[in-house]
Amino acid sequence: QMQLVESGGGLVQPGGSLRLSCAASVRIFSINVMAWYRQAPGKEREWVAYVSSRGSTNYADSVKGRFTISGDYAKNTVNLQMNSLKPEDTAIYYCNMQGPGTFWGQGTQVTVSS
């Protein structure tokens, strides 16, 4: 019954912006890290960004300076603000929450194209 649900994906032109959101359907305890991953067709899933329970953030080099992650651990929500999007950002984006267990969303498609 517990699910992570992503929203906010879509089609955007290069240089544009999108904001992804993720929320847990049921409260999750002892989550240490909330993160975003992405997977392009024919490629392995890659880590994009994380935010710790103390608010520390880190980003993959490919998105650093363009993406911003934010989260609310009390509400089990995490967002990804994506600016200056490039065609190579095209992928399915997955929400992830890590603690004693690992939880994944169903994915939301982001397509960057002219």
CYANA upper distance limits for C-alpha pairs under 8 A (distance plus 0.5 A):
  1 GLN  CA     25 SER  CA      8.32
  1 GLN  CA     26 VAL  CA      8.34
  2 MET  CA     24 ALA  CA      7.45
  2 MET  CA     25 SER  CA      6.02
  2 MET  CA     26 VAL  CA      5.82
  3 GLN  CA     24 ALA  CA      6.14
  3 GLN  CA     25 SER  CA      5.77
  3 GLN  CA     26 VAL  CA      7.66
  3 GLN  CA    103 PHE  CA      8.39
  3 GLN  CA    104 TRP  CA      8.21
  3 GLN  CA    105 GLY  CA      7.22
  4 LEU  CA     22 CYS  CA      6.90
  4 LEU  CA     23 ALA  CA      6.04
  4 LEU  CA     24 ALA  CA      4.98
  4 LEU  CA     25 SER  CA      6.83
  4 LEU  CA     95 CYS  CA      7.50
  4 LEU  CA     96 ASN  CA      8.38
  4 LEU  CA    103 PHE  CA      7.64
  4 LEU  CA    104 TRP  CA      6.56
  4 LEU  CA    105 GLY  CA      4.87
  4 LEU  CA    106 GLN  CA      7.70
  5 VAL  CA     22 CYS  CA      5.82
  5 VAL  CA     23 ALA  CA      5.98
  5 VAL  CA     24 ALA  CA      6.97
  5 VAL  CA     25 SER  CA      7.96
  5 VAL  CA     95 CYS  CA      8.29
  5 VAL  CA    105 GLY  CA      5.88
  5 VAL  CA    106 GLN  CA      7.11
  5 VAL  CA    107 GLY  CA      8.40
  6 GLU  CA     20 LEU  CA      7.42
  6 GLU  CA     21 SER  CA      6.00
  6 GLU  CA     22 CYS  CA      4.81
  6 GLU  CA     23 ALA  CA      7.33
  6 GLU  CA     94 TYR  CA      7.84
  6 GLU  CA     95 CYS  CA      7.15
  6 GLU  CA    105 GLY  CA      6.77
  6 GLU  CA    106 GLN  CA      7.54
  6 GLU  CA    107 GLY  CA      6.79
  6 GLU  CA    108 THR  CA      6.62
  7 SER  CA     20 LEU  CA      6.23
  7 SER  CA     21 SER  CA      5.79
  7 SER  CA     22 CYS  CA      6.95
  7 SER  CA    108 THR  CA      6.88
  8 GLY  CA     18 LEU  CA      7.43
  8 GLY  CA     19 ARG  CA      6.31
  8 GLY  CA     20 LEU  CA      5.05
  8 GLY  CA     21 SER  CA      6.74
  8 GLY  CA    108 THR  CA      7.91
  9 GLY  CA     18 LEU  CA      7.57
  9 GLY  CA     19 ARG  CA      8.06
  9 GLY  CA     20 LEU  CA      6.80
  9 GLY  CA    108 THR  CA      5.88
  9 GLY  CA    109 GLN  CA      5.77
  9 GLY  CA    110 VAL  CA      5.47
  9 GLY  CA    111 THR  CA      8.47
 10 GLY  CA     18 LEU  CA      8.45
 10 GLY  CA    108 THR  CA      8.49
 10 GLY  CA    109 GLN  CA      6.61
 10 GLY  CA    110 VAL  CA      5.56
 10 GLY  CA    111 THR  CA      6.62
 11 LEU  CA    110 VAL  CA      6.68
 11 LEU  CA    111 THR  CA      5.25
 11 LEU  CA    112 VAL  CA      6.44
 11 LEU  CA    113 SER  CA      7.71
 12 VAL  CA     16 GLY  CA      6.51
 12 VAL  CA     17 SER  CA      7.65
 12 VAL  CA     18 LEU  CA      8.09
 12 VAL  CA    110 VAL  CA      8.34
 12 VAL  CA    111 THR  CA      6.80
 12 VAL  CA    112 VAL  CA      5.51
 12 VAL  CA    113 SER  CA      6.86
 12 VAL  CA    114 SER  CA      8.36
 13 GLN  CA     85 LEU  CA      8.12
 13 GLN  CA    112 VAL  CA      5.91
 13 GLN  CA    113 SER  CA      5.58
 13 GLN  CA    114 SER  CA      5.67
 14 PRO  CA     84 SER  CA      7.44
 14 PRO  CA     85 LEU  CA      5.83
 14 PRO  CA     86 LYS  CA      5.59
 14 PRO  CA     87 PRO  CA      6.86
 14 PRO  CA    112 VAL  CA      6.25
 14 PRO  CA    113 SER  CA      6.54
 14 PRO  CA    114 SER  CA      7.05
 15 GLY  CA     83 ASN  CA      7.49
 15 GLY  CA     84 SER  CA      4.60
 15 GLY  CA     85 LEU  CA      5.34
 15 GLY  CA     86 LYS  CA      6.91
 16 GLY  CA     83 ASN  CA      6.65
 16 GLY  CA     84 SER  CA      5.97
 16 GLY  CA     85 LEU  CA      6.00
 17 SER  CA     81 GLN  CA      8.01
 17 SER  CA     82 MET  CA      5.89
 17 SER  CA     83 ASN  CA      4.91
 17 SER  CA     84 SER  CA      6.73
 17 SER  CA     85 LEU  CA      6.69
 18 LEU  CA     81 GLN  CA      6.70
 18 LEU  CA     82 MET  CA      5.71
 18 LEU  CA     83 ASN  CA      7.24
 19 ARG  CA     79 ASN  CA      7.49
 19 ARG  CA     80 LEU  CA      6.15
 19 ARG  CA     81 GLN  CA      4.94
 19 ARG  CA     82 MET  CA      6.42
 20 LEU  CA     79 ASN  CA      5.98
 20 LEU  CA     80 LEU  CA      5.49
 20 LEU  CA     81 GLN  CA      6.90
 20 LEU  CA     82 MET  CA      8.37
 21 SER  CA     77 THR  CA      7.89
 21 SER  CA     78 VAL  CA      6.50
 21 SER  CA     79 ASN  CA      4.92
 21 SER  CA     80 LEU  CA      7.01
 22 CYS  CA     77 THR  CA      6.05
 22 CYS  CA     78 VAL  CA      5.79
 22 CYS  CA     79 ASN  CA      6.71
 22 CYS  CA     95 CYS  CA      6.76
 22 CYS  CA    105 GLY  CA      8.26
 23 ALA  CA     75 LYS  CA      8.37
 23 ALA  CA     76 ASN  CA      6.47
 23 ALA  CA     77 THR  CA      4.97
 23 ALA  CA     78 VAL  CA      7.20
 24 ALA  CA     28 ILE  CA      8.02
 24 ALA  CA     76 ASN  CA      6.19
 24 ALA  CA     77 THR  CA      7.10
 27 ARG  CA     75 LYS  CA      7.87
 27 ARG  CA     76 ASN  CA      7.18
 28 ILE  CA     76 ASN  CA      7.40
 29 PHE  CA     99 GLY  CA      8.49
 30 SER  CA     99 GLY  CA      6.18
 30 SER  CA    100 PRO  CA      7.53
 31 ILE  CA     53 SER  CA      7.99
 31 ILE  CA     73 TYR  CA      8.06
 31 ILE  CA     97 MET  CA      7.08
 31 ILE  CA     98 GLN  CA      6.04
 31 ILE  CA     99 GLY  CA      4.79
 31 ILE  CA    100 PRO  CA      7.92
 32 ASN  CA     52 SER  CA      6.49
 32 ASN  CA     53 SER  CA      5.99
 32 ASN  CA     97 MET  CA      8.23
 32 ASN  CA     98 GLN  CA      6.40
 32 ASN  CA     99 GLY  CA      5.76
 33 VAL  CA     50 TYR  CA      7.12
 33 VAL  CA     51 VAL  CA      6.46
 33 VAL  CA     52 SER  CA      5.11
 33 VAL  CA     53 SER  CA      6.68
 33 VAL  CA     97 MET  CA      6.37
 33 VAL  CA     98 GLN  CA      5.73
 33 VAL  CA     99 GLY  CA      7.49
 34 MET  CA     50 TYR  CA      6.11
 34 MET  CA     51 VAL  CA      6.02
 34 MET  CA     52 SER  CA      6.94
 34 MET  CA     53 SER  CA      8.48
 34 MET  CA     71 GLY  CA      7.74
 34 MET  CA     78 VAL  CA      7.23
 34 MET  CA     95 CYS  CA      8.20
 34 MET  CA     96 ASN  CA      6.27
 34 MET  CA     97 MET  CA      4.97
 34 MET  CA     98 GLN  CA      6.85
 35 ALA  CA     47 TRP  CA      8.35
 35 ALA  CA     48 VAL  CA      7.97
 35 ALA  CA     49 ALA  CA      6.03
 35 ALA  CA     50 TYR  CA      4.50
 35 ALA  CA     51 VAL  CA      6.78
 35 ALA  CA     78 VAL  CA      8.10
 35 ALA  CA     95 CYS  CA      6.62
 35 ALA  CA     96 ASN  CA      5.52
 35 ALA  CA     97 MET  CA      6.75
 36 TRP  CA     47 TRP  CA      6.96
 36 TRP  CA     48 VAL  CA      5.98
 36 TRP  CA     49 ALA  CA      5.91
 36 TRP  CA     50 TYR  CA      6.92
 36 TRP  CA     80 LEU  CA      8.07
 36 TRP  CA     93 TYR  CA      7.36
 36 TRP  CA     94 TYR  CA      6.17
 36 TRP  CA     95 CYS  CA      5.32
 36 TRP  CA     96 ASN  CA      6.33
 37 TYR  CA     45 ARG  CA      7.15
 37 TYR  CA     46 GLU  CA      6.02
 37 TYR  CA     47 TRP  CA      4.89
 37 TYR  CA     48 VAL  CA      5.51
 37 TYR  CA     49 ALA  CA      7.64
 37 TYR  CA     93 TYR  CA      6.23
 37 TYR  CA     94 TYR  CA      5.58
 37 TYR  CA     95 CYS  CA      7.01
 37 TYR  CA     96 ASN  CA      7.75
 38 ARG  CA     45 ARG  CA      6.05
 38 ARG  CA     46 GLU  CA      6.00
 38 ARG  CA     47 TRP  CA      7.06
 38 ARG  CA     48 VAL  CA      7.22
 38 ARG  CA     91 ALA  CA      6.37
 38 ARG  CA     92 ILE  CA      5.91
 38 ARG  CA     93 TYR  CA      4.72
 38 ARG  CA     94 TYR  CA      6.27
 39 GLN  CA     43 LYS  CA      6.82
 39 GLN  CA     44 GLU  CA      6.53
 39 GLN  CA     45 ARG  CA      4.81
 39 GLN  CA     46 GLU  CA      6.74
 39 GLN  CA     91 ALA  CA      5.68
 39 GLN  CA     92 ILE  CA      5.79
 39 GLN  CA     93 TYR  CA      7.08
 40 ALA  CA     44 GLU  CA      7.84
 40 ALA  CA     45 ARG  CA      7.87
 40 ALA  CA     90 THR  CA      7.05
 40 ALA  CA     91 ALA  CA      4.74
 40 ALA  CA     92 ILE  CA      6.82
 41 PRO  CA     91 ALA  CA      7.65
 47 TRP  CA     60 ALA  CA      7.35
 48 VAL  CA     59 TYR  CA      6.37
 48 VAL  CA     60 ALA  CA      5.66
 48 VAL  CA     63 VAL  CA      7.63
 49 ALA  CA     57 THR  CA      7.76
 49 ALA  CA     58 ASN  CA      6.13
 49 ALA  CA     59 TYR  CA      4.83
 49 ALA  CA     60 ALA  CA      6.67
 49 ALA  CA     69 ILE  CA      7.14
 50 TYR  CA     57 THR  CA      6.06
 50 TYR  CA     58 ASN  CA      6.09
 50 TYR  CA     59 TYR  CA      7.24
 50 TYR  CA     69 ILE  CA      7.27
 51 VAL  CA     55 GLY  CA      6.24
 51 VAL  CA     56 SER  CA      5.96
 51 VAL  CA     57 THR  CA      4.90
 51 VAL  CA     58 ASN  CA      7.31
 51 VAL  CA     69 ILE  CA      7.11
 51 VAL  CA     70 SER  CA      7.07
 51 VAL  CA     71 GLY  CA      7.24
 52 SER  CA     56 SER  CA      5.68
 52 SER  CA     57 THR  CA      6.97
 53 SER  CA     73 TYR  CA      6.94
 55 GLY  CA     71 GLY  CA      8.40
 57 THR  CA     69 ILE  CA      7.76
 59 TYR  CA     63 VAL  CA      7.06
 59 TYR  CA     64 LYS  CA      6.01
 59 TYR  CA     67 PHE  CA      8.49
 60 ALA  CA     64 LYS  CA      6.57
 63 VAL  CA     67 PHE  CA      6.21
 66 ARG  CA     82 MET  CA      6.73
 66 ARG  CA     83 ASN  CA      5.68
 66 ARG  CA     84 SER  CA      6.58
 66 ARG  CA     85 LEU  CA      8.20
 67 PHE  CA     80 LEU  CA      7.23
 67 PHE  CA     81 GLN  CA      6.01
 67 PHE  CA     82 MET  CA      5.01
 67 PHE  CA     83 ASN  CA      6.48
 68 THR  CA     80 LEU  CA      6.19
 68 THR  CA     81 GLN  CA      5.55
 68 THR  CA     82 MET  CA      7.14
 69 ILE  CA     78 VAL  CA      7.76
 69 ILE  CA     79 ASN  CA      6.18
 69 ILE  CA     80 LEU  CA      5.08
 69 ILE  CA     81 GLN  CA      6.86
 70 SER  CA     78 VAL  CA      6.22
 70 SER  CA     79 ASN  CA      5.78
 70 SER  CA     80 LEU  CA      7.09
 71 GLY  CA     76 ASN  CA      8.01
 71 GLY  CA     77 THR  CA      6.09
 71 GLY  CA     78 VAL  CA      4.58
 71 GLY  CA     79 ASN  CA      6.62
 72 ASP  CA     76 ASN  CA      6.32
 72 ASP  CA     77 THR  CA      5.80
 72 ASP  CA     78 VAL  CA      6.86
 73 TYR  CA     77 THR  CA      7.11
 78 VAL  CA     95 CYS  CA      8.32
 85 LEU  CA     89 ASP  CA      6.98
 85 LEU  CA    112 VAL  CA      7.25
 86 LYS  CA     90 THR  CA      8.11
 86 LYS  CA    112 VAL  CA      6.65
 87 PRO  CA    111 THR  CA      7.87
 87 PRO  CA    112 VAL  CA      5.22
 87 PRO  CA    113 SER  CA      6.36
 88 GLU  CA    112 VAL  CA      8.10
 89 ASP  CA    110 VAL  CA      8.06
 89 ASP  CA    111 THR  CA      7.98
 89 ASP  CA    112 VAL  CA      7.21
 90 THR  CA    109 GLN  CA      8.30
 90 THR  CA    110 VAL  CA      5.90
 90 THR  CA    111 THR  CA      5.10
 90 THR  CA    112 VAL  CA      5.97
 91 ALA  CA    109 GLN  CA      6.61
 91 ALA  CA    110 VAL  CA      6.05
 91 ALA  CA    111 THR  CA      7.16
 92 ILE  CA    107 GLY  CA      6.26
 92 ILE  CA    108 THR  CA      5.87
 92 ILE  CA    109 GLN  CA      4.90
 92 ILE  CA    110 VAL  CA      6.50
 93 TYR  CA    107 GLY  CA      5.76
 93 TYR  CA    108 THR  CA      5.79
 93 TYR  CA    109 GLN  CA      6.77
 93 TYR  CA    110 VAL  CA      7.50
 94 TYR  CA    104 TRP  CA      7.25
 94 TYR  CA    105 GLY  CA      6.11
 94 TYR  CA    106 GLN  CA      7.16
 94 TYR  CA    107 GLY  CA      4.99
 94 TYR  CA    108 THR  CA      7.18
 95 CYS  CA    104 TRP  CA      6.23
 95 CYS  CA    105 GLY  CA      5.57
 95 CYS  CA    106 GLN  CA      8.44
 95 CYS  CA    107 GLY  CA      7.54
 96 ASN  CA    102 THR  CA      7.70
 96 ASN  CA    103 PHE  CA      6.12
 96 ASN  CA    104 TRP  CA      5.25
 96 ASN  CA    105 GLY  CA      7.08
 97 MET  CA    102 THR  CA      6.38
 97 MET  CA    103 PHE  CA      5.69
 97 MET  CA    104 TRP  CA      7.25
 98 GLN  CA    102 THR  CA      5.12
 98 GLN  CA    103 PHE  CA      6.97
